[in-house]
Every structure is written in structure tokens, then in C-alpha cells.
């Protein structure tokens, strides 16, 4: 079992409580991003809309860790604050739109003494304009094996995804190596 100081090992950058914090740890952040004259559908990325609108993105993250338990809530919203969300050509035909809407991710997990962990997660994305994408709801359960702390781990999860067009089950098996 790994029992080391969170800050000494940069545990504040790891969602799971692999260091088994002996005192409760809470990290909270808020952010805001104002993108003036954005011409791409997602601000700096996406398709070129040949238009300029100002985009406002704001949100928050909260992470709690204690004795192997972790809980994370993060949410954000993007909106057009100046200009038009929908872009039309000179003939009033739909050219595209800025991807705006709201998203949320909430997850909780526990890391056992043998460095196996389990996680449950709920995620949702709700675009303001349906033509740009579907509302998505993900319900996920997963297991993790931390081999060398967070630097080498194996993850497996199963997600049930609901969206406005169809539902599906997604399975993933990942190995992560950081150096």
C-alpha cells in the first residue's frame, strides 16, 4: 500500500486517492474564458464558420479525497455572449453554429490497500443547438489497478450511453504509462 504525503508526490493532480490521505483534502477551482472574435465552431478548434462571435466559457471543479475515497464534480457552460450562435450565408442557409451548451461529470471511487480501485461515474453533455450534437448521458462503472502509483495503471470500464438518437454499451480496456 502506498501511504505517502499527497503534496510531496503531487497527488493533488490525481483524481483517485492512491496515497490514502489521512486528513480530508478538498480542491476547488472556478474558471472563466472569454474568447473575442472566435471564428471556429468550438472557439480555437472546430470548423471555420467565416464569422466572428464572442464566446464565454465558465465552470468549476471540486475534488475531495480521504482514506482511499475520492469524489469529483466538474461542470462547465459555453455560450455566445456577443454575436450570433447560428451562422447563415447571404441566402439565409444554415452554414454552421458555435458549439454551446452545458456539461457535467460526477464520479466517485475507492482505492483498496492492494492498489485495486473501483469507480462510478455519471456524465452528461447538453448542446444548446440539437443540429450540432445529441444530448448524451453516460453511466459508467470501472476498475483500476495501480501498478506503479499513477504512472503505470490498467483501467477497465463499462459505460451505458443514452442519447437522443440511440443507446449503446461501450467497454474499454486501457493501460496508461506516464514518464
Secondary structure by P-SEA (a helix, b strand, c coil): cccccccccccccccccccccccbbbbbbbbbbbbcccccccccccccccbbbbbbbbcbbbbbbcccbbbbbbbbccccccccccccccccccccccccbbbbbbbcccccccccccccbbbbbbbcccccccbbbbbbbbbbbbccccccbbbbbbbbbbcccccbbbbbbbccccc
